[in-house]
Amino acid sequence: MLGVICLNKAKLPVELHIHTQDSRFDSVVSVNDLADKLSEFGCKKVAITEHGVLTSIDSANIALQEKGIELVPALEAYVRLRETTILHDQYQNIDGRGHMCIFAKDKLGYQAIKEACTDSFECMERKIPVMNQEILEKYFGEHGYGHDHVIASSACISGVLS
């Protein structure tokens, strides 16, 4: 597992936001086919960021290790942005949810991501696990044990900073 997320010194490709068939509606590629393609491209590190689940992590880690590729455990979380819905422009997420990628910097960060992901299934919205403010603060806030052990980023046009 990755100790610290950083660009590799050899300047080889690093993929930080990719999905497999475990991510609803975003990909049909298997972890084995993905490992083959990443190897073909010379990629040495990858963060698989499934939507709301970590189900591909174990199988991906095995397939990637066989190709000499390091896995950065990650998640593209669904995040509750607000309780009310206001449509500002055509790209605004009208249901008040956004996406946020969370990358583990170390084992403690991965453990915090796993527990936050599990808790998000208690906040299901239309069959989608959602992290609310309470979950984010519990695991990643200033007093959360995952604080400083993860890196978070906006994910896409539905990202929390979009």
Disulfide bonds with the S-S distance in Angstrom:
none
